[in-house]
Amino acid sequence: MKANQNTCQNCEQPYDKGFQFCPHCGQKTNENLTIGVLFYNTISNYFSFDARFLKSFFPLMFKPGYIAKEFIKGKRLLYLHPAHMYLFITVIFFFLSNIYSREVREDLDKDMQRVLASRTEKQQIQQDSSLQDSIDATEFIKPLKDNAVTIGLDDDDLRALDSISNIKIPKRHIGPTFSFNEKEMDSLIDSGASDEALYKYMGMPDDAGYFKRKFYGQVLKFYKTMGLGQIFQTFIDSIPLAMFFLLPIFALLLKLFFYKRGRYSHHLVFTFYYFSFLFIIFSIVFAINLYRDIPDWIDWLIVLSTFFYLYIGVIKFYGQNWFLSFIKSGIVSFLFLMLVLPFSFTLLALISFLFY
């Protein structure tokens, strides 16, 4: 090694003195490890929260499609990587959404506890009135016999009424019916019946497979606990994972409608930045709602603004005229919101129920 050279502590390669960064690996040459440096590196490495975030934030919010187009052109160090931007924003969004959903879960748990209490009270009332399952026809015959002379009934009519008075008319139960009787079900649970006996009483066939058995198990669990709040929380916790599958699908829809406008990876870059914008907007909405409820008309206005953001971004990024961009943006949004999202969230709700 030459006299006017130092050795990098990271990659152990020589470099000329006076360099602030190693030309081989990019590490600072004279950075002492302090508490500030330690935590800055942690945030920078895992969340990429550095100057590039601020350089990327304002174009992302106020210049739709611009930052994605610049990234495609090759300016990949000037702006925050689209995947890093998305990951950082989603961490903030799901942190805020979990705070908000915790209150919703508590309300659901309270509602379900009231349902359990109401069910117990209803069963007690049914038990008290079990001797009144039929209506005595005498209640209707007696007024006729008392006024027989007034309405002109003879002896034959009275004898006919006496025979009718022995008939018991069953009461009609009005309301929803279930595959099992709740009272008998609760009696089995109180007696310590096994889950297998309860499944059989609920109607599960003996040759039930894994998923059918799992479904009956969750139905029984839900019946015992009314754990709607737990299902809701499982659903919320599963959304970040679901978004990793939904985001490429959105990029695929863009590829189908703009198949001549670049590779799939280009559409994926646009999608990463667009979804980052969405999560920033929703994070702001959640943060405000934690302190004060936003009127519904403002919520709908915000949702509408996200479509126009997409529309303008499509014009800037793909370079098409406003009419075609509007039509294609509308179709992509419709397919994603009306087909992909409902199917995905229905599947997610089913998974949340099966594994809560």
C-alpha positions, 0 to 999 in steps of 0.5 A: 500500500502506498504511503498516501493511502488508507485502508477501508475498515469495511472492505479492507481495500486501499484508497487515497487519503482525503476521501470522505467515502470509500470508493469501493464500498461507499462507507464513510472513512472517518465516522466514529460510532456514536449513539446518534450514528448508531440509531441513524444507521438503523433508521436509514438501513431499515426504513431508508429515512434519509434525505431521499425520503424528503426529496421523494415525498413532495413529488410523490404527493403533488406531481402524480407519475413524475417520480416513477417516470424519473426512476424509470429514466435511471435516477435511482439514487436521487429518489427513494426506491419505490419498494423502500418507500412503500414499506416505510409508508405501510409500517406507519399506516398499519401502526395507525390503523391498528390503534384505530381498529383496537377501538373497533374491536373493543366495541365489537367485543362489547356488542358480542357480550350483549348478544351472549347475555341476551341469548341467556336471557332468551333461553330463560324466558323460553324455559319459563314458558315451556308449558305454554307451547300450545294455545287452548281453544277454550279461550276462543270457545268460552265467549261464544258459549256465554253469548249463545242466546244472543247470537242464536246458538242451539243445543247442537251448536253448543255440543259442537263447541264442546268437542272443539274445545278439546283441540290444542292449537300449536303455537307458530314460532316466528323467526330464523331457524337454525340447524341446531337448537341453542338450548340443547346446544348450551345443555351439551356444553354445560354437561362437558360434552366433547367437541366431537359430540358437539360437532356431530350434534351440529350436523358434521358428517363422520367423513368430514375432511380437514377444512370442513372439520376446521370450519365446524370447529371455528363455528363452535368456537365462535358460538362459545365466545362470540369472538367477532372482535378477534376475527376482525383483528385477525382480518386487520393483521392479515391485510399487510400480507394480502397487499403484497399479492394485490399490488402485483395484480394491480400492476398486471392490470396496468400491463394489460391496458398499457402493454406497449408502454414498457416492461412489467417492472415499469408498471410495478414501479408506478404501482409501488409509488401509487400505493405509497400515495394511497397509504400516505393519504389513509394514514393522514385520515386515520391520524385525524380520526383518532382525535376527531371524526371526519365528516362522511362527505370529506371521506368520499371526497378523499376517495374520489381524489385518489382516482384523479391522482391515478388519472393524472399519473397515468397521463404523465407516466404513460404519455397518453391523451387525456381521454384514453387515460381516463377510460383506461384508469376507470376500467383498471379502477373498476376491475380492481375495486369491484372484482379483485378487492371484494374477492380478495377480502372475502377470501381474507375474511374466510381465512381470518374466521378459520384461523382466528 
